[in-house]
């Protein structure tokens, strides 16, 4: 009993001493910061421009699958076995093409998204490190709003980091969507 009481008292003392020893700690909501900086907003716009024609192609392939399924259903009671088999094979081929294209799109989209955001995140880390050193922070932690119950506004550095990032890395003018990588329009030779 005495041992448990001693452990309890030591634990309570540590809980009061450790936060005081921790020093100055700040938090940054990195996802919001990366998406809110001007370069982050440009990266999102570039990603959306890159994704749009690819999504449209996936939608076209899905329409082909739906059309094949409807045709098979329509012909089911009327057509011969050979015709039904051909329609079924055509539908399966269309479905495979659609699913393959969708998987490929998802992989490429994830890679493109990560590439664009990692460029911003790498610079963001430099800004956070420089700010932390210049302002005497012992630690700056990444947080997500749903994981913290209370956070003092003086500990949330997100808006400050966004402002400093935009000052240090000004955004370049946006390129038109016709010159974004992957969307170049091929000119006919005369």
Backbone as JSON Lines, residues from 0, in Angstrom:
{"i":0,"aa":"X","n":[0.83,-1.19,0.0],"ca":[0.0,0.0,0.0],"c":[0.87,1.25,0.0]}
{"i":1,"aa":"X","n":[1.88,1.26,0.84],"ca":[2.79,2.39,0.92],"c":[3.52,2.58,-0.41]}
{"i":2,"aa":"X","n":[3.9,1.45,-1.03],"ca":[4.61,1.5,-2.3],"c":[3.72,2.12,-3.39]}
{"i":3,"aa":"X","n":[2.44,1.74,-3.43],"ca":[1.52,2.3,-4.43],"c":[1.34,3.79,-4.23]}
{"i":4,"aa":"X","n":[1.24,4.22,-2.98],"ca":[1.07,5.64,-2.67],"c":[2.31,6.41,-3.1]}
{"i":5,"aa":"X","n":[3.48,5.85,-2.85],"ca":[4.73,6.5,-3.24],"c":[4.8,6.65,-4.76]}
{"i":6,"aa":"X","n":[4.46,5.59,-5.49],"ca":[4.46,5.66,-6.96],"c":[3.48,6.7,-7.45]}
{"i":7,"aa":"X","n":[2.33,6.77,-6.81],"ca":[1.31,7.73,-7.21],"c":[1.81,9.16,-7.0]}
{"i":8,"aa":"X","n":[2.43,9.43,-5.87],"ca":[2.96,10.76,-5.59],"c":[4.08,11.14,-6.56]}
{"i":9,"aa":"X","n":[4.99,10.2,-6.83],"ca":[6.09,10.45,-7.76],"c":[5.51,10.73,-9.16]}
{"i":10,"aa":"X","n":[4.53,9.95,-9.56],"ca":[3.89,10.16,-10.86],"c":[3.25,11.52,-10.96]}
{"i":11,"aa":"X","n":[2.56,11.94,-9.92],"ca":[1.91,13.25,-9.93],"c":[2.95,14.37,-9.99]}
{"i":12,"aa":"X","n":[4.07,14.21,-9.3],"ca":[5.13,15.22,-9.33],"c":[5.71,15.3,-10.74]}
{"i":13,"aa":"X","n":[5.9,14.15,-11.38],"ca":[6.44,14.16,-12.74],"c":[5.49,14.85,-13.7]}
{"i":14,"aa":"X","n":[4.2,14.63,-13.51],"ca":[3.23,15.27,-14.39],"c":[3.26,16.79,-14.27]}
{"i":15,"aa":"X","n":[3.63,17.3,-13.12],"ca":[3.7,18.76,-12.98],"c":[5.06,19.3,-13.38]}
{"i":16,"aa":"X","n":[6.12,18.51,-13.26],"ca":[7.47,18.99,-13.57],"c":[7.78,18.86,-15.05]}
{"i":17,"aa":"X","n":[7.39,17.76,-15.7],"ca":[7.75,17.51,-17.09],"c":[7.27,18.61,-18.03]}
{"i":18,"aa":"X","n":[6.01,19.07,-17.92],"ca":[5.61,20.15,-18.82],"c":[6.45,21.41,-18.64]}
{"i":19,"aa":"X","n":[6.86,21.71,-17.42],"ca":[7.68,22.88,-17.18],"c":[9.06,22.71,-17.8]}
{"i":20,"aa":"X","n":[9.56,21.49,-17.86],"ca":[10.87,21.22,-18.45],"c":[10.8,21.19,-19.97]}
{"i":21,"aa":"X","n":[9.63,21.02,-20.53],"ca":[9.51,20.85,-21.97],"c":[9.91,22.1,-22.74]}
{"i":22,"aa":"X","n":[9.8,23.26,-22.16],"ca":[10.17,24.47,-22.87],"c":[9.05,24.96,-23.76]}
{"i":23,"aa":"X","n":[9.42,25.72,-24.76],"ca":[8.46,26.34,-25.65],"c":[8.13,25.37,-26.78]}
{"i":24,"aa":"X","n":[6.84,25.07,-26.92],"ca":[6.38,24.11,-27.92],"c":[5.33,24.78,-28.8]}
{"i":25,"aa":"X","n":[5.46,24.57,-30.09],"ca":[4.48,25.1,-31.03],"c":[3.91,23.98,-31.87]}
{"i":26,"aa":"X","n":[2.81,24.27,-32.51],"ca":[2.12,23.28,-33.34],"c":[1.8,23.9,-34.69]}
{"i":27,"aa":"X","n":[1.89,23.07,-35.74],"ca":[1.55,23.53,-37.08],"c":[0.64,22.5,-37.73]}
{"i":28,"aa":"X","n":[-0.45,22.96,-38.26],"ca":[-1.36,22.11,-39.03],"c":[-0.81,22.11,-40.46]}
{"i":29,"aa":"X","n":[0.1,21.19,-40.73],"ca":[0.87,21.2,-41.97],"c":[-0.01,21.03,-43.21]}
{"i":30,"aa":"X","n":[-0.99,20.17,-43.15],"ca":[-1.85,19.96,-44.33],"c":[-2.56,21.25,-44.73]}
{"i":31,"aa":"X","n":[-3.12,21.94,-43.75],"ca":[-3.8,23.21,-44.05],"c":[-2.8,24.24,-44.53]}
{"i":32,"aa":"X","n":[-1.65,24.28,-43.88],"ca":[-0.63,25.26,-44.26],"c":[-0.18,25.03,-45.7]}
{"i":33,"aa":"X","n":[0.09,23.78,-46.05],"ca":[0.56,23.48,-47.41],"c":[-0.51,23.83,-48.45]}
{"i":34,"aa":"X","n":[-1.76,23.59,-48.13],"ca":[-2.84,23.87,-49.08],"c":[-3.22,25.34,-49.11]}
{"i":35,"aa":"X","n":[-2.83,26.11,-48.11],"ca":[-3.23,27.51,-48.02],"c":[-2.17,28.45,-48.59]}
{"i":36,"aa":"X","n":[-0.91,28.03,-48.62],"ca":[0.1,28.9,-49.2],"c":[-0.23,29.13,-50.67]}
{"i":37,"aa":"X","n":[0.27,30.21,-51.2],"ca":[0.01,30.5,-52.62],"c":[0.56,29.4,-53.52]}
{"i":38,"aa":"X","n":[1.75,28.9,-53.21],"ca":[2.31,27.8,-54.01],"c":[1.48,26.53,-53.83]}
{"i":39,"aa":"X","n":[0.98,26.3,-52.64],"ca":[0.12,25.14,-52.4],"c":[-1.17,25.24,-53.19]}
{"i":40,"aa":"X","n":[-1.75,26.44,-53.24],"ca":[-2.97,26.65,-54.03],"c":[-2.69,26.44,-55.52]}
{"i":41,"aa":"X","n":[-1.52,26.91,-55.97],"ca":[-1.15,26.68,-57.37],"c":[-0.96,25.19,-57.65]}
{"i":42,"aa":"X","n":[-0.34,24.49,-56.71],"ca":[-0.14,23.05,-56.89],"c":[-1.48,22.33,-56.99]}
{"i":43,"aa":"X","n":[-2.43,22.74,-56.19],"ca":[-3.77,22.13,-56.24],"c":[-4.43,22.42,-57.58]}
{"i":44,"aa":"X","n":[-4.31,23.66,-58.05],"ca":[-4.9,24.02,-59.35],"c":[-4.23,23.25,-60.49]}
{"i":45,"aa":"X","n":[-2.92,23.11,-60.42],"ca":[-2.18,22.36,-61.43],"c":[-2.61,20.89,-61.42]}
{"i":46,"aa":"X","n":[-2.78,20.36,-60.22],"ca":[-3.22,18.97,-60.08],"c":[-4.61,18.79,-60.68]}
{"i":47,"aa":"X","n":[-5.52,19.71,-60.37],"ca":[-6.88,19.61,-60.91],"c":[-6.89,19.7,-62.42]}
{"i":48,"aa":"X","n":[-6.05,20.58,-62.98],"ca":[-5.97,20.69,-64.43],"c":[-5.4,19.41,-65.05]}
{"i":49,"aa":"X","n":[-4.47,18.79,-64.36],"ca":[-3.87,17.54,-64.83],"c":[-4.88,16.4,-64.76]}
{"i":50,"aa":"X","n":[-5.69,16.39,-63.7],"ca":[-6.64,15.31,-63.45],"c":[-7.86,15.36,-64.37]}
{"i":51,"aa":"X","n":[-8.32,16.54,-64.69],"ca":[-9.59,16.7,-65.4],"c":[-9.71,15.86,-66.67]}
{"i":52,"aa":"X","n":[-8.79,15.94,-67.61],"ca":[-8.97,15.13,-68.83],"c":[-8.87,13.63,-68.55]}
{"i":53,"aa":"X","n":[-8.13,13.27,-67.54],"ca":[-8.0,11.85,-67.2],"c":[-9.28,11.32,-66.57]}
{"i":54,"aa":"X","n":[-9.91,12.14,-65.75],"ca":[-11.21,11.75,-65.18],"c":[-12.26,11.61,-66.28]}
{"i":55,"aa":"X","n":[-12.21,12.52,-67.23],"ca":[-13.16,12.45,-68.34],"c":[-12.97,11.17,-69.13]}
{"i":56,"aa":"X","n":[-11.72,10.76,-69.34],"ca":[-11.45,9.52,-70.06],"c":[-11.98,8.31,-69.27]}
{"i":57,"aa":"X","n":[-11.81,8.32,-67.99],"ca":[-12.33,7.24,-67.14],"c":[-13.85,7.2,-67.24]}
{"i":58,"aa":"X","n":[-14.48,8.36,-67.24],"ca":[-15.94,8.42,-67.37],"c":[-16.39,7.87,-68.72]}
{"i":59,"aa":"X","n":[-15.63,8.15,-69.77],"ca":[-15.96,7.61,-71.09],"c":[-15.88,6.08,-71.09]}
{"i":60,"aa":"X","n":[-14.84,5.55,-70.47],"ca":[-14.7,4.1,-70.4],"c":[-15.83,3.47,-69.58]}
{"i":61,"aa":"X","n":[-16.24,4.13,-68.52],"ca":[-17.36,3.65,-67.7],"c":[-18.65,3.64,-68.52]}
{"i":62,"aa":"X","n":[-18.85,4.66,-69.34],"ca":[-20.03,4.73,-70.2],"c":[-20.04,3.58,-71.2]}
{"i":63,"aa":"X","n":[-18.88,3.21,-71.7],"ca":[-18.79,2.07,-72.63],"c":[-19.19,0.78,-71.92]}
{"i":64,"aa":"X","n":[-18.75,0.61,-70.68],"ca":[-19.11,-0.57,-69.89],"c":[-20.62,-0.6,-69.67]}
{"i":65,"aa":"X","n":[-21.2,0.53,-69.28],"ca":[-22.64,0.59,-69.04],"c":[-23.44,0.3,-70.31]}
{"i":66,"aa":"X","n":[-22.97,0.83,-71.41],"ca":[-23.64,0.61,-72.69],"c":[-23.58,-0.87,-73.08]}
{"i":67,"aa":"X","n":[-22.43,-1.5,-72.86],"ca":[-22.28,-2.93,-73.18],"c":[-23.21,-3.78,-72.31]}
{"i":68,"aa":"X","n":[-23.33,-3.42,-71.04],"ca":[-24.2,-4.16,-70.13],"c":[-25.67,-4.01,-70.54]}
{"i":69,"aa":"X","n":[-26.06,-2.82,-70.91],"ca":[-27.45,-2.59,-71.34],"c":[-27.75,-3.36,-72.62]}
{"i":70,"aa":"X","n":[-26.8,-3.34,-73.53],"ca":[-27.01,-4.05,-74.8],"c":[-27.14,-5.55,-74.55]}
{"i":71,"aa":"X","n":[-26.3,-6.09,-73.67],"ca":[-26.37,-7.52,-73.36],"c":[-27.74,-7.85,-72.75]}
{"i":72,"aa":"X","n":[-28.18,-7.04,-71.83],"ca":[-29.49,-7.25,-71.18],"c":[-30.62,-7.17,-72.2]}
{"i":73,"aa":"X","n":[-30.53,-6.21,-73.1],"ca":[-31.56,-6.02,-74.11],"c":[-31.63,-7.22,-75.06]}
{"i":74,"aa":"X","n":[-30.49,-7.77,-75.42],"ca":[-30.42,-8.86,-76.4],"c":[-30.58,-10.24,-75.76]}
{"i":75,"aa":"X","n":[-30.6,-10.32,-74.45],"ca":[-30.58,-11.59,-73.74],"c":[-31.7,-12.54,-74.16]}
{"i":76,"aa":"X","n":[-32.87,-12.08,-74.32],"ca":[-33.98,-12.97,-74.66],"c":[-34.19,-13.16,-76.15]}
{"i":77,"aa":"X","n":[-33.43,-12.41,-76.95],"ca":[-33.69,-12.39,-78.39],"c":[-32.55,-12.99,-79.21]}
{"i":78,"aa":"X","n":[-31.33,-12.69,-78.86],"ca":[-30.17,-13.04,-79.68],"c":[-29.75,-14.5,-79.49]}
{"i":79,"aa":"X","n":[-28.98,-14.97,-80.44],"ca":[-28.46,-16.34,-80.39],"c":[-27.36,-16.43,-79.33]}
{"i":80,"aa":"X","n":[-26.99,-17.66,-79.01],"ca":[-25.94,-17.91,-78.02],"c":[-24.62,-17.27,-78.47]}
{"i":81,"aa":"X","n":[-24.3,-17.38,-79.76],"ca":[-23.05,-16.84,-80.28],"c":[-23.01,-15.31,-80.12]}
{"i":82,"aa":"X","n":[-24.13,-14.66,-80.42],"ca":[-24.2,-13.21,-80.29],"c":[-24.09,-12.8,-78.82]}
{"i":83,"aa":"X","n":[-24.8,-13.53,-77.96],"ca":[-24.74,-13.23,-76.52],"c":[-23.33,-13.43,-75.98]}
{"i":84,"aa":"X","n":[-22.67,-14.48,-76.42],"ca":[-21.3,-14.73,-75.97],"c":[-20.37,-13.59,-76.41]}
{"i":85,"aa":"X","n":[-20.54,-13.15,-77.66],"ca":[-19.73,-12.03,-78.16],"c":[-20.02,-10.76,-77.35]}
{"i":86,"aa":"X","n":[-21.29,-10.48,-77.09],"ca":[-21.65,-9.3,-76.3],"c":[-21.07,-9.39,-74.88]}
{"i":87,"aa":"X","n":[-21.14,-10.59,-74.31],"ca":[-20.61,-10.79,-72.97],"c":[-19.09,-10.57,-72.96]}
{"i":88,"aa":"X","n":[-18.4,-11.12,-73.96],"ca":[-16.95,-10.93,-74.05],"c":[-16.59,-9.46,-74.27]}
{"i":89,"aa":"X","n":[-17.36,-8.78,-75.12],"ca":[-17.13,-7.36,-75.35],"c":[-17.31,-6.57,-74.05]}
{"i":90,"aa":"X","n":[-18.35,-6.93,-73.29],"ca":[-18.6,-6.26,-72.02],"c":[-17.48,-6.51,-71.01]}
{"i":91,"aa":"X","n":[-17.0,-7.76,-70.95],"ca":[-15.9,-8.07,-70.02],"c":[-14.63,-7.32,-70.42]}
{"i":92,"aa":"X","n":[-14.35,-7.26,-71.71],"ca":[-13.17,-6.53,-72.2],"c":[-13.29,-5.04,-71.85]}
{"i":93,"aa":"X","n":[-14.46,-4.48,-72.06],"ca":[-14.67,-3.07,-71.73],"c":[-14.51,-2.83,-70.23]}
{"i":94,"aa":"X","n":[-15.03,-3.76,-69.44],"ca":[-14.93,-3.63,-67.99],"c":[-13.47,-3.71,-67.54]}
{"i":95,"aa":"X","n":[-12.71,-4.65,-68.12],"ca":[-11.29,-4.76,-67.79],"c":[-10.54,-3.48,-68.17]}
{"i":96,"aa":"X","n":[-10.82,-2.96,-69.37],"ca":[-10.16,-1.72,-69.81],"c":[-10.47,-0.58,-68.84]}
{"i":97,"aa":"X","n":[-11.73,-0.48,-68.45],"ca":[-12.14,0.56,-67.51],"c":[-11.43,0.39,-66.16]}
{"i":98,"aa":"X","n":[-11.45,-0.82,-65.62],"ca":[-10.83,-1.05,-64.31],"c":[-9.32,-0.83,-64.35]}
{"i":99,"aa":"X","n":[-8.67,-1.29,-65.43],"ca":[-7.23,-1.06,-65.57],"c":[-6.92,0.43,-65.65]}
{"i":100,"aa":"X","n":[-7.68,1.14,-66.45],"ca":[-7.47,2.58,-66.61],"c":[-7.73,3.31,-65.27]}
{"i":101,"aa":"X","n":[-8.75,2.87,-64.55],"ca":[-9.06,3.51,-63.26],"c":[-7.93,3.27,-62.25]}
{"i":102,"aa":"X","n":[-7.41,2.05,-62.2],"ca":[-6.29,1.76,-61.29],"c":[-5.06,2.58,-61.67]}
{"i":103,"aa":"X","n":[-4.77,2.62,-62.96],"ca":[-3.62,3.39,-63.44],"c":[-3.8,4.88,-63.11]}
{"i":104,"aa":"X","n":[-4.99,5.39,-63.33],"ca":[-5.29,6.78,-63.0],"c":[-5.07,7.05,-61.52]}
{"i":105,"aa":"X","n":[-5.58,6.16,-60.66],"ca":[-5.43,6.36,-59.22],"c":[-3.96,6.37,-58.81]}
{"i":106,"aa":"X","n":[-3.17,5.47,-59.37],"ca":[-1.73,5.44,-59.05],"c":[-1.05,6.73,-59.52]}
{"i":107,"aa":"X","n":[-1.32,7.12,-60.76],"ca":[-0.69,8.32,-61.3],"c":[-1.15,9.58,-60.56]}
{"i":108,"aa":"X","n":[-2.43,9.65,-60.22],"ca":[-2.96,10.82,-59.51],"c":[-2.33,10.94,-58.13]}
{"i":109,"aa":"X","n":[-2.2,9.82,-57.43],"ca":[-1.58,9.84,-56.11],"c":[-0.12,10.28,-56.21]}
{"i":110,"aa":"X","n":[0.59,9.76,-57.19],"ca":[2.0,10.13,-57.38],"c":[2.13,11.62,-57.72]}
{"i":111,"aa":"X","n":[1.27,12.1,-58.61],"ca":[1.31,13.52,-59.01],"c":[0.98,14.42,-57.83]}
{"i":112,"aa":"X","n":[-0.05,14.06,-57.08],"ca":[-0.45,14.84,-55.91],"c":[0.69,14.9,-54.9]}
{"i":113,"aa":"X","n":[1.29,13.74,-54.63],"ca":[2.41,13.69,-53.68],"c":[3.59,14.51,-54.17]}
{"i":114,"aa":"X","n":[3.89,14.43,-55.45],"ca":[5.0,15.19,-56.01],"c":[4.79,16.69,-55.81]}
{"i":115,"aa":"X","n":[3.61,17.16,-56.15],"ca":[3.33,18.59,-56.04],"c":[3.33,19.05,-54.59]}
{"i":116,"aa":"X","n":[2.7,18.28,-53.7],"ca":[2.64,18.69,-52.3],"c":[3.96,18.5,-51.57]}
{"i":117,"aa":"X","n":[4.76,17.51,-51.97],"ca":[6.06,17.3,-51.34],"c":[7.01,18.46,-51.62]}
{"i":118,"aa":"X","n":[6.89,19.06,-52.8],"ca":[7.7,20.24,-53.1],"c":[7.39,21.36,-52.11]}
{"i":119,"aa":"X","n":[6.12,21.58,-51.86],"ca":[5.7,22.61,-50.91],"c":[6.1,22.2,-49.49]}
{"i":120,"aa":"X","n":[5.89,20.93,-49.15],"ca":[6.19,20.46,-47.79],"c":[7.68,20.57,-47.47]}
{"i":121,"aa":"X","n":[8.54,20.31,-48.45],"ca":[9.98,20.43,-48.21],"c":[10.37,21.86,-47.85]}
{"i":122,"aa":"X","n":[9.82,22.81,-48.59],"ca":[10.08,24.22,-48.28],"c":[9.44,24.62,-46.96]}
{"i":123,"aa":"X","n":[8.26,24.05,-46.69],"ca":[7.54,24.36,-45.45],"c":[8.4,23.96,-44.24]}
{"i":124,"aa":"X","n":[9.05,22.83,-44.33],"ca":[9.88,22.35,-43.22],"c":[11.01,23.35,-42.94]}
{"i":125,"aa":"X","n":[11.61,23.91,-43.99],"ca":[12.68,24.9,-43.8],"c":[12.14,26.14,-43.09]}
{"i":126,"aa":"X","n":[10.97,26.6,-43.5],"ca":[10.36,27.78,-42.88],"c":[10.07,27.51,-41.41]}
{"i":127,"aa":"X","n":[9.51,26.34,-41.12],"ca":[9.18,25.99,-39.72],"c":[10.45,25.9,-38.89]}
{"i":128,"aa":"X","n":[11.48,25.24,-39.4],"ca":[12.74,25.12,-38.66],"c":[13.35,26.49,-38.38]}
{"i":129,"aa":"X","n":[13.42,27.34,-39.4],"ca":[14.0,28.68,-39.22],"c":[13.2,29.49,-38.2]}
{"i":130,"aa":"X","n":[11.88,29.42,-38.29],"ca":[11.03,30.16,-37.35],"c":[11.23,29.64,-35.92]}
{"i":131,"aa":"X","n":[11.28,28.33,-35.77],"ca":[11.45,27.73,-34.44],"c":[12.76,28.16,-33.81]}
{"i":132,"aa":"X","n":[13.84,28.1,-34.58],"ca":[15.15,28.5,-34.06],"c":[15.16,29.98,-33.71]}
{"i":133,"aa":"X","n":[14.66,30.82,-34.6],"ca":[14.66,32.26,-34.38],"c":[13.8,32.69,-33.2]}
{"i":134,"aa":"X","n":[12.79,31.9,-32.87],"ca":[11.86,32.28,-31.8],"c":[11.98,31.42,-30.55]}
{"i":135,"aa":"X","n":[13.04,30.65,-30.43],"ca":[13.33,29.9,-29.2],"c":[12.41,28.73,-28.91]}
{"i":136,"aa":"X","n":[11.88,28.1,-29.93],"ca":[11.04,26.92,-29.71],"c":[11.92,25.69,-29.51]}
{"i":137,"aa":"X","n":[11.55,24.88,-28.52],"ca":[12.26,23.62,-28.29],"c":[11.7,22.53,-29.19]}
{"i":138,"aa":"X","n":[10.44,22.67,-29.56],"ca":[9.82,21.67,-30.43],"c":[8.64,22.31,-31.16]}
{"i":139,"aa":"X","n":[8.47,21.91,-32.41],"ca":[7.29,22.27,-33.19],"c":[6.72,20.96,-33.7]}
{"i":140,"aa":"X","n":[5.49,20.7,-33.35],"ca":[4.86,19.42,-33.69],"c":[3.78,19.6,-34.75]}
{"i":141,"aa":"X","n":[3.59,18.58,-35.53],"ca":[2.51,18.55,-36.51],"c":[1.25,18.14,-35.78]}
{"i":142,"aa":"X","n":[0.15,18.79,-36.09],"ca":[-1.11,18.37,-35.47],"c":[-2.24,18.38,-36.47]}
{"i":143,"aa":"X","n":[-3.23,17.59,-36.15],"ca":[-4.48,17.58,-36.9],"c":[-5.54,18.06,-35.92]}
{"i":144,"aa":"X","n":[-6.42,18.95,-36.36],"ca":[-7.37,19.56,-35.43],"c":[-8.18,18.58,-34.6]}
{"i":145,"aa":"X","n":[-8.51,17.43,-35.15],"ca":[-9.35,16.49,-34.41],"c":[-8.58,15.72,-33.34]}
{"i":146,"aa":"X","n":[-7.25,15.82,-33.33],"ca":[-6.48,15.04,-32.37],"c":[-6.14,15.81,-31.1]}
{"i":147,"aa":"X","n":[-6.39,17.1,-31.07],"ca":[-6.07,17.91,-29.9],"c":[-7.35,18.53,-29.36]}
{"i":148,"aa":"X","n":[-7.56,18.37,-28.08],"ca":[-8.76,18.9,-27.45],"c":[-8.64,20.4,-27.23]}
{"i":149,"aa":"X","n":[-7.49,20.84,-26.77],"ca":[-7.29,22.27,-26.53],"c":[-5.9,22.65,-27.02]}
{"i":150,"aa":"X","n":[-5.82,23.8,-27.65],"ca":[-4.54,24.33,-28.11],"c":[-4.6,25.84,-27.99]}
{"i":151,"aa":"X","n":[-3.7,26.39,-27.22],"ca":[-3.62,27.83,-27.06],"c":[-3.31,28.46,-28.41]}
{"i":152,"aa":"X","n":[-3.95,29.58,-28.68],"ca":[-3.71,30.24,-29.97],"c":[-2.25,30.65,-30.13]}
{"i":153,"aa":"X","n":[-1.57,30.91,-29.02],"ca":[-0.15,31.28,-29.11],"c":[0.72,30.07,-29.47]}
{"i":154,"aa":"X","n":[0.21,28.87,-29.29],"ca":[0.96,27.67,-29.65],"c":[0.71,27.23,-31.08]}
{"i":155,"aa":"X","n":[-0.38,27.71,-31.69],"ca":[-0.7,27.35,-33.08],"c":[0.04,28.3,-34.01]}
{"i":156,"aa":"X","n":[1.05,27.78,-34.67],"ca":[1.91,28.59,-35.53],"c":[1.5,28.55,-37.0]}
{"i":157,"aa":"X","n":[0.41,27.88,-37.3],"ca":[0.04,27.61,-38.7],"c":[-0.07,28.88,-39.53]}
{"i":158,"aa":"X","n":[-0.83,29.86,-39.08],"ca":[-1.03,31.08,-39.87],"c":[0.28,31.86,-40.03]}
{"i":159,"aa":"X","n":[1.09,31.88,-39.0],"ca":[2.39,32.55,-39.08],"c":[3.28,31.86,-40.11]}
{"i":160,"aa":"X","n":[3.29,30.54,-40.1],"ca":[4.11,29.78,-41.04],"c":[3.62,30.0,-42.47]}
{"i":161,"aa":"X","n":[2.31,30.05,-42.67],"ca":[1.76,30.31,-44.02],"c":[2.25,31.68,-44.51]}
{"i":162,"aa":"X","n":[2.15,32.7,-43.66],"ca":[2.59,34.04,-44.04],"c":[4.08,34.07,-44.36]}
{"i":163,"aa":"X","n":[4.9,33.45,-43.5],"ca":[6.34,33.42,-43.73],"c":[6.7,32.64,-45.0]}
{"i":164,"aa":"X","n":[5.99,31.56,-45.23],"ca":[6.24,30.76,-46.44],"c":[5.97,31.59,-47.69]}
{"i":165,"aa":"X","n":[4.82,32.26,-47.71],"ca":[4.47,33.07,-48.87],"c":[5.46,34.22,-49.08]}
{"i":166,"aa":"X","n":[6.01,34.75,-47.99],"ca":[7.01,35.81,-48.12],"c":[8.32,35.25,-48.68]}
{"i":167,"aa":"X","n":[8.73,34.1,-48.19],"ca":[10.0,33.52,-48.6],"c":[9.93,32.9,-49.99]}
{"i":168,"aa":"X","n":[8.82,32.27,-50.3],"ca":[8.66,31.57,-51.59],"c":[7.45,32.14,-52.32]}
{"i":169,"aa":"X","n":[7.6,33.33,-52.91],"ca":[6.45,33.92,-53.61],"c":[6.03,33.03,-54.78]}
{"i":170,"aa":"X","n":[4.76,32.99,-54.99],"ca":[4.21,32.15,-56.06],"c":[4.51,32.77,-57.4]}
{"i":171,"aa":"X","n":[4.8,31.91,-58.35],"ca":[5.01,32.35,-59.73],"c":[3.66,32.44,-60.4]}
{"i":172,"aa":"X","n":[3.55,33.28,-61.43],"ca":[2.26,33.36,-62.14],"c":[1.87,31.99,-62.68]}
{"i":173,"aa":"X","n":[0.58,31.71,-62.64],"ca":[0.07,30.43,-63.13],"c":[0.25,30.34,-64.63]}
{"i":174,"aa":"X","n":[0.6,29.13,-65.07],"ca":[0.64,28.85,-66.5],"c":[-0.77,28.56,-66.95]}
{"i":175,"aa":"X","n":[-1.05,28.81,-68.21],"ca":[-2.39,28.5,-68.7],"c":[-2.53,26.99,-68.74]}
{"i":176,"aa":"X","n":[-3.76,26.51,-68.68],"ca":[-3.99,25.07,-68.64],"c":[-3.56,24.37,-69.91]}
{"i":177,"aa":"X","n":[-3.37,25.11,-70.99],"ca":[-2.93,24.46,-72.22],"c":[-1.44,24.17,-72.21]}
{"i":178,"aa":"X","n":[-0.7,24.75,-71.24],"ca":[0.73,24.49,-71.17],"c":[1.12,23.67,-69.96]}
{"i":179,"aa":"X","n":[0.16,23.19,-69.2],"ca":[0.49,22.35,-68.05],"c":[1.04,21.02,-68.55]}
{"i":180,"aa":"X","n":[1.99,20.44,-67.81],"ca":[2.56,19.17,-68.23],"c":[1.47,18.13,-68.46]}
{"i":181,"aa":"X","n":[1.59,17.42,-69.55],"ca":[0.62,16.38,-69.86],"c":[-0.57,16.89,-70.63]}
{"i":182,"aa":"X","n":[-0.7,18.2,-70.75],"ca":[-1.84,18.77,-71.45],"c":[-1.42,19.6,-72.66]}
{"i":183,"aa":"X","n":[-0.14,19.5,-73.06],"ca":[0.33,20.28,-74.18],"c":[-0.48,19.95,-75.41]}
{"i":184,"aa":"X","n":[-0.82,20.97,-76.17],"ca":[-1.54,20.75,-77.4],"c":[-0.52,20.59,-78.52]}
{"i":185,"aa":"X","n":[-0.65,19.52,-79.25],"ca":[0.28,19.27,-80.33],"c":[-0.14,20.1,-81.53]}
{"i":186,"aa":"X","n":[0.83,20.79,-82.08],"ca":[0.56,21.63,-83.25],"c":[0.87,20.83,-84.5]}
{"i":187,"aa":"X","n":[0.02,21.02,-85.47],"ca":[0.23,20.34,-86.76],"c":[1.32,21.05,-87.52]}
{"i":188,"aa":"X","n":[2.19,20.25,-88.14],"ca":[3.24,20.81,-88.98],"c":[2.64,21.21,-90.31]}
{"i":189,"aa":"X","n":[3.04,22.35,-90.81],"ca":[2.49,22.83,-92.08],"c":[3.45,22.58,-93.19]}
